[in-house]
Amino acid sequence: SSTLSHRPGPREEIIYVPCIYRNTGRSKPDFLATVDVDPKSPSYSQVIHRLPMPNVGDELHHSGWNACSSCFGDATKSRNRLVLPCFISSRVYVVDVGTDPRAPRLHKVVEPEEVFWKCDLGYLHTSHCLASGDIMISALGDPAGNGKGGFVLLDGDTFEVKGTWQRGDEVPPLGYDFWYQPRHDVLISTEWGVPKCLGTGFDPGDLGKGRYGRRLNVWEWSSHRYVQAIDVGEDSAPLEIRFLHDPDATQGFVGCALSSAIHRFYKTQRGDWAAEKVIQVPSKKVEGWLLPEMPGLITDILISLDDRFLYFSNWLHGDVRQYDISDPRQPKLVGQVFLGGSITQGGPVTVLEDQELQAQPEPFVIQGKKVPGGPQMLQLS
């Protein structure tokens, strides 16, 4: 796949991190942190700016750019706006990161009423820019919090809501992430769960009732119609989906959070799409936790730009893994690092049985402070 047009760029000097207060017991607005990641800088690894949102309880989650490689070759487009959809409030914040990259400012707020009335959708998740210049954001449900897969279109210049992307009466019962590949006339979306069930946190009582996702949903890119569902297992919760970067490739990977499995999806010789499980992270038998078995809970996956490696985060176990995917049907584990998680030594959880590790990992300590969380979303420098 030497046809890739990706070029090594300069190393990042700053990164933007959404920081969320919802459900922490603190009634403060979520904020966007600007972090200095230039090793030569005196403020290296420090938050150098905070942009608080104007509302409380939004739950920022993912972010996207106003322009990306889909607009390749259009010199008028630059990554000067960061799009922040809100999972709980259904707002969209557009942040100006072009005027002063080290101190972003709010550019526009799309209020939930506009999303509700024009699209009959809510609970927004993933934002991608399109070659048309528009921005597309996936939704998990309708305004009342029932499950419903669909997509909101924003004008790429004014950020006005234009309506929905999907056409036809058929829509999937749930939504979450998506990836599109126009060369193969396809968009594939994933399913997390029913927003009004998810919104209050995980409840094991919701399992087995169709409240968590189990399908990859295939759409025809040209007609915007929902054409196929691929079942990857009850309550598997397929979340992040990634095609290989080579635009000719007819395959990619999806991470299933609750089943802690990675499936490879691919185009069949018949011309439809299928999936096969290629990685299974074994659960650990534990004491002192919510359930007697702790899954890895895969929250994010990434593919390196040269399509050689797959990375993913086991949010609960606390490890980030690297797999060689030279043979996409047989990924090989080649790297693993523990960054916190729920099974570190000296914590409340005792691991009784572990198919992978000899001992519980050491706590993750930075400058003398134990990091309490686990690795969730990933970006590749």
N, C-alpha and C positions, 0 to 999 in steps of 0.2 A: 504493500500500500504506500509506495513512494509518491503517489499522486497527491498526498495530503498537502494542503496549502498552509499548514500551521508553521509559523516561524518562531524560533526562540526569541522572546522579548526580553527587555531588561528585568532584573529582579524587582519585585514589588517593594516599595518603600513605605506604603501605608496599606492597611486593610480596614474594611468596615465590618463591624460585628453587631447584629441585632441583639439587644439585651432585654429580657422579658421579666416583668414584675408580676404578671397575672398569676394568681394562685400561690403567691409567696407570703400572703398576709400583709403585704405593704401596699397601700393604696397610692401607687406612684405610676406615672405614665412610662411605658416602654421607651427605650431610647436607642439611638444608633451611636455606637462607640467608634471613634477613629483611633486605630492603634498604630503606633510607630513600629515598623518591622525592619528598619534600616540599621544593621549592626554597627555602622559607623556613627550613628546619631546619639547624642547625650540622653535622649528620651526613649532609647530603644526598649521595646517590650512594654511601653507604658501607654495608657489611654491618654491621648492628647486633646481630645474633644468629645463632648457628649451633645447629641441633638435629641432632646426629649420630644416625644410626640404630643400633640395638643389634647389627647384624650387618655383616659385610664381604662385598662382592661382590654386593649386591642388584641393582644397576643400576636405580635410580629412573628413570622416563622421563617419563610424563605425570602429571598430577594432576587431580582433580575435586572438586566440592563435595558435601556431604551434602544440600544443598537448592539449588534453582535455579528458573528461571522456570516449570518444569513444576509447581511447587507454588504458583504464583501465587494469591494470595488466602488462603493459609493462614498466619495470623499467628503460629502456633506454630513455624513453620519459620524458621531463620536459618542463614546460612553460617558456622557456628561449628566445623565439622570439615572438614579437608582430607584427601582420600583419595589415598594414594600407592601405586599398584600397582607391583610390581617385575617387570621384564622377565625377569631371569635366575633369581632365587630363587623366583619365584611367590608371594612374601609380599604382604600388603597392610598398610600402615601407616596408621592413622587418627590424625591430628594435631589436637589441640585448639588452634584459633586464636581461640577466643572468649573464654576466661578472661583471657588477656593477649596481645592480637594482636601486640605487638612482641617477645614472647618465647614462641613456640609451645612446647607440650609434647606428648609422646607420650600418646595416649589409649588406643589398643588396637593389638595386633599380631595379624593373622590369619596363622597359620602355614601353610606350603605343604601340609602333610599334610591339613589340613582342605579345602583347595581340591582336592587330588588325589583324596581319598577320596569327597567328596560330589559332585564334578562330573566327574571324569576329565578335567580340563583343567589347563593350566599356561601359563607364559610370558605374564603378564598385561600388558595395554596401556592401553586407554582406559576411563575411569570416567565414567559419566553418572548423574545422579539421575533417578528416574522420578516421575510424578505420584502413583503408589501410595505414595511415601515410601521405596521400596526403592532400592538402588544397583546398577547393572548394570556389569560390567567385562568387556571383551572379552578373549579368549584367542587365542594364536597356535598353540597345539598341545596335545598330550596330555602327561601327566607325563613320558613318555620322550623328549620333544623331537621327535616326529613332527608334521607339520602337521595341524591340525584347527581349524576355525572353530567357536566357541561362546561362550557368555556365562555368567558367574558372577553370581548374585544375592546381595546382602548385605542383611540387615535394616537399614533406615535409622536405627534407634534403637540396637540392640544391636551392630550390625555383625557378627552371626553369619552364617556361610554358610548360605543357605537351599537351595541346589541350583542347577541350571542353569535358564536362561530358555527355551532352545530345546526344542521337542518334536518327536517323530518321528525316524525313522532317518536321514533325509537331512540331511547337514551338508556345508558346503563343505570343500575340502581344506586351506584356509589361512585365517588370520584376521588382523585388525589393528585398524582403526578402525571406528566406526559412527556413524550418525545416524538418528534415528527421527522419523516424522511421523504421529502418530495420526489426524489428519484425513484422511489418504489411506491409512490402514491399512497402513503400510509401515515397514520398517526396512531400511536398506542398509548392508552391511558391506564392508570392503575386505581386500586380501591383501598381506602383505609377503613372507614366505618361511617355509621350514621352520626351526624354532628351532635344531635341532642343527647346521644349516649356517650360520645367521646368527651363532650365539653366539660363534664364533671370529673373526668379522670377514668382510669382503667377499672372496670368491675368484672371480675371473673364470671359473674352471673350472666354477663352479656354473651358469653361464648355459647356456640351451638344454636344460636337463635337468628342467624343471618344478619347480625348487626356489624360484623367485621367482614372485610373484603376477601374475595377468593378468586377474582377474575382479572385477566388482562383484557382490555377492551380495545378492539381494532376498529379504526375509522378509515374510510376512504378519504384521502387528503383532498382530492379534486372536487368531490361532491359534498364533503363535510358530513357524510352519513355514517352512522354506526352500523358495522357490517358483520362483526364476529366477536364472540367471547371465548377466551381460553381459560379453562379452570385449572388453578394451581393448588387447590385443596381448601377444605373448609377452614375458616378462621385463620388462613395463612397470612392475611394482610400484606399483599404485595404493594410496597411503597415506591422506592426510587427506581426509575427505569432509565437505562442508558443504551442507546445504539452504539456500536463501534463508531469511531470518528471518520473512518474511511467512508465517504458518501456513497460508494458502490456496495458497501457491505450490507447483507440482508440478515444481520443478526445482532444481538446485544444481550444484556443481562438485566435481571430485575431482582431486587432484594426483598425477601418476604420477612417481615418483622416478627410476627408471632410464631411462625414455623421455623424461623432462623435458618432459612434455606436460600440459596441463590439458584435461580432458574435461568437457563439460556433460552431465549426466544429466537425463532428463525423462520424464514419463508420456506414453505415446502415446495416440492416440485409441482404440486397442483396449483400453486399460486396463492394459497391461503397461508395462515400463520400458525405456528405450534410452539410448545415450550417443553423443556426437559430439565429435571433437577440435576445440577452439576456439582453443588457444594451443599453439605449439611453440617451445621455447627451443632454438636451434641449439647443437650441440656445438662446441667449439673444438679445432682441431688444435694439439697441444702437443708439446713436448720436455721431458724431465726429470720426467715423471709416470708413474704406474702403467700407463697405457694411452696410445696415440697420440691418442685423442680424449677430451676431458673434457666430460661432460655437466654441465648446471647442477645436477642432482640436487635436484629440488624436495622439500623436507622438510615444509613446513607451508603451509597456506593459510587465509585468513580472509576473511569477508565482513563489510563494515561493517553496523552495525545498521539503516541505512536502505536496505540492499540496493543501494547505488549503486556501491560499489567492491569489487573483489577484490584481496587482497594475497597475495603468496607469497614464500618465501625460496628462492633458488638457493644451496644450502649450499656447493657447491664453487666456483662462480664468485664468490660473495660478495655478491650484490646482493639487496635486497628490492625487489619491484616492486609498483606500484599500477596496476590496470586499471579503466577505466570500464566497468561492465557494464549500463548503461542498456538496451542491446540485448544480452541474455545470449548470443546466438548469435555476436556479433561484438565481443568485448572489445577495448578500445583502451588501449594503454600510455600512461599519463599521468604516471607518476612512477617514479623509480628512484634508489636510493641504495646505494653500495658500503660494506660494513661488514666488510672483511677478505676472507677467501676465499683460494683457492689460486693465483690468477693475478696477484697484485699485483706491481708493479715491484720489481726487486731481489731477488726470491725465486728458488727453485730451478726454477720452471717458466717456459719461454719459449713464448709463444703464436705459432704459425707462421701460422695462418689464422683470422680471426674475422669472421663474417658481420654482427656488430652493432657492435663497438667499433673505433675508430681506433687506440687504444693501450691497453696494459695499465693497469688502474686504479692510482692511488696507494695506498700502504699506508694502512691505517686506524690513526691515531695518536691516543691520548687521554693527555693530560698527559705527553707525551714518550715514552709506551710504545706500541710497535707491537702491535696486537691480533692474536694468531696464528691465531685460529679464523675461522669463518664463521657467518653468521646461520642458526640452525636453527629452534627453535620460536618462535612469535609470539603475543603477546597484544595486543589493541586496547584502549587506555585509553578 
